[in-house]
Amino acid sequence: MKKTYSGLAVAALMSSVLMAAPAVASASGTTGERAAACQTWHDNAGPGGAGRYHAKCAGSGKYVKATVRCANGSTSTSSWRWEYAKAECPYGVDSRSGSYSTRS
């Protein structure tokens, strides 16, 4: 059995999906009118396998600052960098979470 939907039903369904979707860029402490959509990731390529948190905001025209929270309870914050920033845990310490902020 094949289902068909009218254009109005599809539009209503899509609007409810779009309204329920979370914002793409949810950067804590972001300044300005709208957050830049940044790619973020963790790796363990720091000194002694230390955890790192990266935020890449390519093409945003904004400065970005990254903060990583480490397994030993410490935090590390990068300086403001143009469109890419990385924060690193101490030697051999794994990362737990990270966040980033942007500014013009």
Residue pairs with C-beta under 8 A, 6 or more apart in sequence:
5 13
23 35
24 37
25 34
25 35
25 36
25 37
25 38
26 35
27 35
27 36
27 38
27 55
27 99
27 100
27 101
27 102
28 99
28 100
28 101
29 99
29 101
30 36
30 101
30 102
30 103
31 101
31 102
31 103
31 104
32 62
32 102
32 103
32 104
35 102
36 57
36 60
36 62
36 64
36 102
37 57
37 60
38 55
38 56
38 57
38 60
38 64
38 100
38 102
39 54
39 55
39 56
39 57
39 58
40 53
40 54
40 55
40 56
40 98
40 100
41 53
41 54
42 51
42 52
42 53
42 54
42 95
42 98
43 51
43 52
43 54
44 50
44 51
44 52
44 94
44 95
45 52
46 52
46 88
46 89
46 91
47 88
47 91
47 92
48 91
48 92
49 92
49 94
50 88
50 89
50 90
50 91
50 92
50 93
50 94
50 95
51 68
51 70
51 71
51 88
51 89
51 93
51 94
51 95
51 96
52 68
52 86
52 87
52 88
52 89
52 95
53 66
53 67
53 68
53 86
53 87
53 95
53 97
53 98
53 99
53 100
54 66
54 84
54 85
54 86
55 64
55 66
55 84
55 85
55 86
55 98
55 100
56 64
56 83
56 84
57 64
57 83
57 84
57 100
57 102
58 83
58 84
59 83
60 83
60 102
61 83
61 104
62 83
62 102
62 103
62 104
63 80
63 81
63 82
63 83
63 102
63 103
63 104
64 80
64 81
64 82
64 83
64 84
64 85
64 100
64 101
64 102
65 77
65 78
65 79
65 80
65 81
65 85
65 100
65 101
65 102
65 103
66 77
66 78
66 85
66 86
66 87
66 98
66 99
66 100
67 75
67 76
67 77
67 78
67 87
67 98
67 99
67 100
67 101
68 75
68 76
68 77
68 87
68 88
68 89
68 95
68 97
68 98
69 75
69 95
69 96
69 97
69 98
70 76
70 89
70 90
70 93
70 94
70 95
70 96
71 89
71 93
71 94
71 95
71 96
72 89
72 90
72 93
74 89
74 90
74 93
76 87
76 88
76 89
76 90
77 87
78 85
78 86
78 87
79 85
80 103
85 100
87 98
89 95
